């Protein structure tokens, strides 16, 4: 059975609001939420709980995707990478420096691109832009 899930792209204005929207549509009925982590987002998409529980396949209807693409675009991604490079940050600074350099050269992925790549790794989820 195909389950339809709808994301309201106009509600996504930055990384924090992306996760608020993801938690609203995917996790809503659970007593927990995922944090601001691409790994957690990827894990969520494997299903078994929340909105994906019992779903064999999903049509993810993403309304106003262009708004989300812009909100999670170059400037947001650059700020995200710079935050990871702050002194005392526990993150792999070499990796994030490389990602930042690629982004600034126009060859790197934005946060939105990364979200879409994660979704593409889940063949049971078909993204529909509305």
ZAMARGU-4260 file (C-alpha; in steps of 0.2 Angstrom, whole numbers, plus 5000, padded with zeros to 4 digits):
<rodrens>
0) 5000/5000/5000 | 5006/5017/4995 | 5006/5030/5009 | 5005/5049/5005 | 5015/5061/5016
5) 5015/5080/5013 | 5028/5092/5017 | 5024/5111/5017 | 5039/5118/5010 | 5034/5136/5015
10) 5037/5131/5033 | 5055/5128/5029 | 5065/5143/5031 | 5082/5136/5039 | 5089/5120/5045
15) 5079/5121/5062 | 5063/5123/5053 | 5067/5109/5041 | 5068/5097/5056 | 5052/5105/5064
20) 5043/5100/5048 | 5051/5083/5047 | 5046/5080/5065 | 5028/5086/5061 | 5025/5075/5046
25) 5035/5059/5050 | 5036/5058/5069 | 5021/5068/5075 | 5012/5053/5084 | 5028/5047/5093
30) 5034/5053/5111 | 5051/5058/5104 | 5058/5069/5089 | 5074/5068/5079 | 5087/5081/5082
35) 5095/5092/5069 | 5105/5078/5061 | 5106/5072/5043 | 5110/5054/5050 | 5095/5054/5060
40) 5084/5060/5045 | 5092/5045/5035 | 5088/5033/5049 | 5070/5039/5051 | 5067/5035/5032
45) 5070/5017/5035 | 5053/5017/5043 | 5046/5006/5056 | 5039/5020/5067 | 5029/5036/5065
50) 5021/5040/5049 | 5031/5027/5040 | 5026/5012/5051 | 5018/4999/5040 | 5021/5008/5024
55) 5028/4998/5010 | 5030/5013/4999 | 5028/5032/5001 | 5024/5046/4990 | 5032/5061/4998
60) 5022/5077/4991 | 5033/5092/4994 | 5023/5108/4992 | 5033/5124/4988 | 5049/5114/4985
65) 5058/5129/4977 | 5055/5139/4994 | 5064/5125/5003 | 5078/5123/4990 | 5081/5142/4992
70) 5080/5141/5011 | 5092/5127/5012 | 5103/5133/4999 | 5121/5141/4998 | 5120/5154/5012
75) 5112/5142/5024 | 5124/5128/5020 | 5139/5140/5021 | 5134/5145/5038 | 5131/5127/5043
80) 5149/5122/5038 | 5156/5138/5046 | 5148/5133/5062 | 5155/5115/5061 | 5173/5124/5059
85) 5172/5134/5075 | 5185/5132/5088 | 5181/5118/5100 | 5169/5110/5088 | 5169/5091/5089
90) 5166/5089/5071 | 5178/5083/5057 | 5186/5100/5053 | 5195/5093/5038 | 5179/5086/5030
95) 5169/5102/5033 | 5183/5113/5027 | 5183/5103/5011 | 5164/5104/5009 | 5165/5123/5012
100) 5178/5125/4999 | 5168/5114/4986 | 5152/5124/4990 | 5161/5141/4988 | 5169/5135/4971
105) 5151/5130/4965 | 5154/5111/4965 | 5148/5107/4982 | 5131/5101/4988 | 5119/5113/4998
110) 5110/5106/5013 | 5095/5104/5001 | 5105/5094/4989 | 5111/5083/5003 | 5093/5080/5009
115) 5087/5075/4992 | 5102/5063/4990 | 5097/5055/5006 | 5079/5053/5000 | 5085/5046/4984
120) 5094/5032/4993 | 5077/5026/4999 | 5069/5018/4984 | 5052/5015/4993 | 5050/5034/4994
125) 5046/5044/4979 | 5047/5063/4980 | 5034/5073/4971 | 5037/5092/4969 | 5021/5102/4970
</rodrens>
